[in-house]
Amino acid sequence: MVREVTILCAALMTAPLAAQASLGDLVCDDTRRLETQLVEIVGATRQGQGMREPDALLEIWIVPRNGDWTIVQTYANGTSCIVAIGAHWESLGAEQR
């Protein structure tokens, strides 16, 4: 999955950015297009989300078959940015928290 997300990031960097990113390594795209690529290309499902700012939502996307994860920040203007990716996601049960 990390390989797939890396390929996805490379593909998205060739598309025009819909918003200015504050960090040079952020990959941003239209929210619907980014979500479609995460679901259809990577096989990820959205597992959680929470508000970061009044106009920004953080989402955690997980690939169930291998535990790879992606954190996406979604803005009210219709733009989303991949802000982190990784591997070996482990959900904690209530007894582990």
N, C-alpha and C positions, 0 to 999 in steps of 0.2 A: 504494500500500500504506500509506503514511503516513496517507492519508485514511481507509482502512479500519480501521487500528489506532486512529486517533483516534475513529472512530465506535464501535469495539469498546470503547474505554476509557470513552466517555460512557455506553454501555449498561451496562457493568459497574458504574459508579459509582452507578447507580440501584438496583442489587441490594444486599442486605445484605452487609456485609463479613464474611468468615468468620474473619478475624484482624485484630488491630490493626496498622496500618502505622506505621512510625516516621516516615515523611515524608508530608505532606499530599497530595502529588501521586501517590502510588503507587496503582495499581489492582489490587485483590486479588479473587480469586474461588476457588471450588472448582476444584481442579486439572483434573479431567476436563472440566468445563464450559469452562474457559479454553482447554484444548488443543483441544477440539472447535471452538470459535470460531476459533482461529488456523488450524486446518486447513481447515474448511469455509467460513468467511466470508472469511478473508484469503488462503488458499491457501499458507500457510507450511508448511515442513517443518523438523523439528528437525535441525540440522546438527552440534551439538556440545554437550557438557555437562561439568561438573566440580564437585566438591564445594567449597563455600565454607566451610561449618562442618559439624560432625557431623550436624546435622539440616537442612541447607540445600544445595540443588543449584542451580547456575546453568546455564541452558540458552540456547542461541543458536538462534533460529528465523529462517529466511531464506525470502523469497518468490523462487523461482528466476526467474520471468518478468521481475522488475524490480529485484532486488537490495535491496529493503527488508528491514530486519532488526528483530528484537525480542529483548530479553534478559529472560528470566523467571527469577525466583527461586522455587523450589519447596521447600516445607517438609514435614517428615515428618508433620505433622498433616493433610495433604490440601489445604492452601491454596497457591496460587501467586500471585505478584505480578509485574506488568510493571514493570520497573525502568528500562528505557531502550528507545527506538525510534529508528530512523534510516533512512537511504537509502544507496544506492550501495555495498552490501557487496561486497567483493572478496576471494575466497579466494586465498591465496598458495600457490603450488606449492613443492615442496621446494627448488628452485633459488633462490627469492626470499626464503627465510627466512634 
